[in-house]
Structure formats: structure tokens, C-alpha cells
Amino acid sequence: MRASARPRLLARVRCHATEPPVACSGYCAHCQTRHSLPRTPAAEAAAAALLARVRSAGRLDFEAAEPDARFDLATKYRSAERPRQQGQMLGVLLGRRGGEHLVLKAFSGQLNNVWEVPGWAPPLGTIRHDSSPVYTAAFRRIQHLGAEAQAAGAEAAAGSRAEQRAAEARRLRARSAQRAISNALLARIWDGYAVTSVGGRQAKLLEASLLGAGSRGGTGDCCAPKLLAAARAQGVVPEAMAETWLGSSTPDGQRVEGAFYEACQERCAPLLGFMLCPVPTIT
């Protein structure tokens, strides 16, 4: 399809007002079915209520006993101190557990460089910069090798030709070791992501995603995967979802405060087919 034809096609798809809006969807390769959750009026109301609660409290950690300045609402808006600041996606999932109706909430990615905030759905990954000794040790080694390579590079610019060759060899060895550790750490990070489908099937994230090893960085960190994982962990059956934007708009205007958005196609859709699948086993 020509790139110029895509906007017209999307316009035709979106003009069907009779179709309920989709909050998130994805194709499941296991049962060969596209699964989805709707964005119902009740879900939109719950998302709007979440925005109102955050605004009223003036902070995103409104369920914490003591406020943390890192989660102040002002951090989501551009200002003289933060001229490039933009907002963040928030999401809610409506579900039931027995006869109880529940609302879960999540923020996309990290909240001001923090993965876990009281009251919000936790991250899927277990190898993280803020809590994993594996990550911390590897990152320190990567930094050390980077400094070593930089110093060797400076040495390679001076001295005799033999000294320059020796320094360049050290620089290349440091960069090679740095890449190897970085790749190994990335593999450990991906391996720390495990997902469970609505039907109870378990898989590593790269096994569950249609893109496999080609999955984009950040896959599994958006609102929808977090909400589905939290629902599964708490025994909540998902019924609807809504995602909305909090804070300053993105520079391209694609994200505007208070508007509703479907889960992204780049990172979420390849994973959500598996996570939304209700089939317990494939025979």
C-alpha cells in the first residue's frame, strides 16, 4: 500500500460510528484469532475520573502515605525549568472478580525514572535499574569500559606510532567488551519479562510477541500489558479498558491531554494477541 493511501484508509475505517471503539487488540498466532477489549463509556468515565483525581491531589502517588516530590503533577507539564517536558499515558482496566467490580490503573513506562509507584500496576520486567543487582553490576562495568575506551582513544591521538597502535588496540578491546556486556544485559532484561494470557498460558515475552527477537525496546512497558498482567495476578477478569493522556501534549500533537487512545501498534499489538487470548491450551 502506498504511504499516501494510508490516511484515507484509516479515515474510512474510523468512520464506522456503529462499531464500538477498541481499547487494545492483537492477533494470537496460537489460536489464529484477533482478540480485543472495548473502550466502553464506563471505562472512559473511569479514566476521566483518574485524571480528575490526579489533578485534585496534585500528584500521581496520591495513594501513598507521604507525598514524593518526584511524582508531583507539575512534572508532567512544560515550564521554564522543563521546556521539553511532555505528559504521559495513563490507563484503566475495568474487570470483575466474583461479584466484585474493580478498576486497575497503570502508567506507561516509568514515572519520572521510577518503575513502581504505590497503587499503580507494577512493571512486567524483573531486571531493572532501580532494583536489580544484575543490572547495577553490568551497568557499572559498561560505564567503566566506556571510560577506558575514551581514555585509550585520547592516548591514540598522541605519542609514537607504536604507542598509538597499542592505545587503539586497547580502545577496540574495551568497546568490544562493552558491546558484549550490553548485549548480555539486554538478553537478561528480555528474559526477565514473562507474560500470562487471560486463559492462563505462560510464556517469555519474546515468545509471546509476534515479532519475537525483533520486538521493539519498551515492549511490555505500556499501560495495556501492565493492566492485563495486574488483572491476571489479582484474579480479575478484564472487561474493558481506556487509555488517556495526562500533561503537556507531544510536540507533534499526536497526544493531547484528556483524549483517548488505542494501545500502540508498534509495541503493544504484537504482544496483546497472546495476552488477551482466553484459550487455556491449544490442541
Secondary structure, 3 states (H helix, E strand, C coil): CCHHHHHHHHHHHHCCCCCCCEEEEEEECCCCEEEEEECCHHHHHHHHHHHHHHHHHCECCCCCCCCCHHHEHHHHCCCCCCCCCCCEEEEEEEEEECCEEEEEEEECCCCCCCCCCCCCCCCCCCCCCCCCHHHHHHHHHHHHHHHHHHHHHHHHCCCCHHHHHHHHHHHHHHHHHHHHHHHHHHHHHHHCCEEECCCCCEEEHHHHCCCHHHCCCCCCCCHHHHHHHHHHHCCCEEEEEEEEEECCCCCCCCCCECCEECCCCCCCHHHHHHHHCCCCCCC
